[in-house]
Amino acid sequence: MFKQRLIKTVVYFVFAVIGLLLGSIVAISLAVIPVLLNIFPIVAVVVKVILTIVALLILGALTIKFINWLIVEPYRNHKRKRETEGSAE
């Protein structure tokens, strides 16, 4: 069981790193377009704020899901298993 959770954790971490790299590429590509940024400087700020808010929301949701998966679910399963064993006696 631990090995499966460890593998899933590593996979989540790898995908998070890939997502950060892709997000960085998008942010850099937005910053590289000087013509658009010179004409509409507010566009860069708005895009960066939107990307930051979206990234924080996704990170928060994934953190809550990860904590639930790592700590809460095993505890509930163990508690449920213990209760069923106790009622059988």
Buried (B, 14 or more C-beta within 10 A) or exposed (E): EEEEEEEEEEEBEEEEEEBEEEBEEEBEEBEEEEEEBEEEEEEBEEBEEEBEEEBEEEEEEBEEEEEEBEEEEEEEEEEEEEEEEEEEE
